[in-house]
Amino acid sequence: MGSELPDAAFYHQSALHGGLAYTPDSLRWIFSELTEIELRRMHDEPSGSPLFGEPFLWTALFRRPTGEGSTAA
């Protein structure tokens, strides 16, 4: 169950439309090959705000290990 909208549409429309949310453990598992930089709950945004935020959702920042994904010239 969920929406077929692309991720960007959720932010532009400031609505979930049935989108899926992930637990912190799920995010860590999905991105387990990356280094966790920050994992925190979103901030609630008031009605009419140009920003999207729901306090029951998580936001995360992960980093690819140094040197991975680059090619030698």
C-alpha positions in Angstrom: 0.0 0.0 0.0 1.3 3.5 -0.8 1.4 6.1 -3.5 2.8 5.7 -7.0 3.9 9.4 -7.0 7.6 10.0 -7.2 9.4 11.1 -4.0 9.7 14.7 -5.2 5.9 15.0 -5.6 5.5 14.4 -1.8 7.7 17.4 -1.1 6.1 19.7 -3.7 2.6 18.8 -2.6 3.4 18.7 1.1 1.2 15.6 1.4 1.9 11.9 1.8 -0.9 10.4 -0.4 -0.4 7.0 1.3 3.4 7.1 1.0 5.5 4.7 3.1 7.5 5.6 6.2 10.5 3.7 7.5 11.7 3.0 11.0 15.3 4.0 12.0 16.3 0.3 12.0 14.9 -0.1 8.5 16.8 2.9 7.2 20.0 1.6 8.8 19.4 -1.8 7.1 18.6 -0.3 3.7 21.7 1.9 3.8 23.9 -0.6 5.7 26.8 -0.3 3.2 26.9 3.5 3.9 28.2 5.4 6.9 25.4 7.0 9.0 25.9 10.8 9.5 22.6 11.8 11.0 19.2 10.1 11.7 16.5 12.2 13.3 12.8 12.9 13.3 11.5 15.6 11.0 10.2 18.9 12.4 6.5 19.6 12.2 5.7 22.3 9.7 2.7 24.6 10.1 -0.1 24.7 7.6 0.9 26.9 4.7 4.6 26.4 5.2 6.7 26.0 2.0 8.6 23.2 3.7 7.4 19.6 4.3 7.8 18.1 7.8 5.9 15.5 9.8 7.2 14.7 13.3 6.3 11.0 12.9 8.7 10.6 9.9 12.5 10.2 10.0 15.1 12.0 7.9 18.5 10.5 7.4 21.9 11.4 5.9 24.3 8.6 5.0 27.7 8.8 3.3 29.4 6.5 0.8 32.8 5.3 2.1 35.7 7.4 0.8 37.1 6.2 -2.5 34.1 4.0 -3.4 32.4 4.7 -6.7 35.4 6.6 -8.1 37.5 5.4 -11.0 41.2 5.8 -11.5 42.2 7.8 -14.5 
